[in-house]
C-alpha cells in the first residue's frame, strides 16, 4: 500500500488557506434610523480588534482601530485586519441625537443585541436619544462600550465630548434643584 505524504509545501498551503479565511477584508456597513429606516449621514462607525499577548498570565491589547463616517446614503466602507490572531472586540456606532449602538452593551430603552455578526453589508439601526434619557448615564455608557483603544478613537472622542458637555449641563441643573 502506497501512502501519500502531503509534504511541507502542501501543509504550508493548507495553513495559508486556513489563516486567510479567518481574516477580515473590506467591509461595507449601513446606518439607519430605527424608527424611520432612513439613512443617517455623518454617523461614526468605530471598530476595534484586540490581540491577546503573553503566556500563562495573558493580557489583551488593542491591535487595530478603524473609524469611518457614513455618507448621505448612510454607508461607510472600512478595511479589516489580516491577522488570524486578532479578535473583533468592539463595534460602536454614534451620531449626535442618537443613542450609541454597541455590540458589547445596551443602553436603557434599546433592544438587547442577540445576533450580531460582523459581516459585509450589515445594517446598524440607531435609536433616537429621547428627552427622558440622561446624558450623564449615556456618557457612562459610551465610555464603557467603546473598547480599550483610548487614544485611537479620535472621531468617537469628539462625539463623546459633545455628550459630556450635555452631561455637565444636566449635572449643573440637578445641583441647582437640590
N, C-alpha and C positions, 0 to 999 in steps of 0.2 A: 504494500500500500504506500502510495506516494503522498507525503504531506506537503502542503504548500505553506511557505512561510512568507508573510507579507513583507518583512524586512523593514529596515529603517525608513526608506522613502514612503512606503505605504502607511506606516504608523504616523509619520510626520504629516502626511496628507489628511489622515483621519482626524488627528488632533487639531489641525488648522481649520477644518470644516466645523468641528465641534466648537472651537473658540469663536469663530466668526459668526456662527448662528446665535451666540449669546451676546452679541454686541448690538448697539443701537445706532442706526444710521440717521438720516434726516427725517424729522417728524413734523407734520403739519397739524395744527390744532385750530379749533374754532371756539370763540367765546360768545355766548348769547345771554340775553336777559331771560331768566327762568319763566317769568310770567308772560312775556310777550313773544319770546322766541326771536326777537330782533338781535342782529349782531351788535356787539359792543366794540366800538373803536377806542383805541388807547388803553386797553387793559394790559397790565403787566403779567406775563407768564414767566415764573421763575422755576427752574428745575435744578435740583442738586443731586449729584451722585456722590456716594461716600465709598471709602475703602477701609477694610479692617486691616490693621497692622499689628505686628508682634506675634510672638509665640508664647503660649501659656496665658499670661495676663495681656489680653489684647485691648486695643483702643480703636476707635473709629475717627477718621479724619475726613474732612471734605476733600473730594477728589476733583470735581468739576462743577461749576455753576454756570448756567446759561440763563440769561434774561432776554426776553423779546417783548415787543409791543405789538398789539394787534392792529391790523389795518381797518379801513372802513367797512370791510366785509366781515370783520371780527376774526380774521385769520392771522396766524403767525407761523413761521417756519423756523426750526432750530436744528442744530446738529446735535447728535447724541454722543456717545462715547464708544471707543473701540477697545475696551478693556474688559475682559470677561470676569475680572475680579471686582469690578465696580458695581455697587448696588444702587438702585434708584431709592433715594432716601426721602426727598421732599419735592412735592409739586404744590405750588401756591399760585393763585390767580387773583389779581386785585384790580379794581377800578374805583376811584373816588365815587361815593354814593352807593356802593355795594358792599356786601359782606365778603370778606376774604374767603376764597374757596381753598381748601387744603385737603390733601389726601391723608393727613395724619390726625386730624382733629375736626370737630364740628362745633360751630358757634350756635348758640341757642336760636331756635326758630328754624334752623336748617335741617334738612333731612339727613339722617346718618348715611354715610357712604359705605356701601357694602360690596360693590362690584367694580371698583376702579381698576382698570388695566391700562398701563402706559402703552399706547399704540397710536399709529398714524390715523389722522382724521378724527381724533377724539373731540367731542363737543363738551366744553365746560359750561355749566348753567349757573350764573350768578344770581343770588337773591339781593333785592334792593335793601339798603340799610333803612330800617323802619324807625319812626320817631320814638318808639318805646325802647329801643335798644340803647345801650350805654356805650359811649366812646371809650370810657375807662376800661370796660370789660373787653371791648373789641381790640384795643391796643394790646392788652394782655394776651388775647387770643392770637393776634398777628405775631407777637414776639415768640410765643411757644410753638407756633405752627410752621415757621419758615426755616427750620433746619439749623445746621451748625456753621454755615459759611457766613460768619458775622461781617466780614469786610468785603465780601464779594457780591453783595446784593444791592448795588447802587440804585437801581430803579425802584426796587421794592422798599428800600430805606427812605427814598424821597416820599413815597406814598405813606409810609409809616409816620414820617414827620408831620404830614398834614393831619393824620388821625390823632397824633399826640397833641397837636395844638387844640383840636376839638376836645380831647380828654381833659386838657388843662382848663379850658373854659368850663367844662362840666364840674371839675373839682372846685373851682372858684365859686360857682353857683351854689354848690352843696354847702360850702363853708359859710356863705352869706345867709343861707337859710337856717343855719344852726343857732 
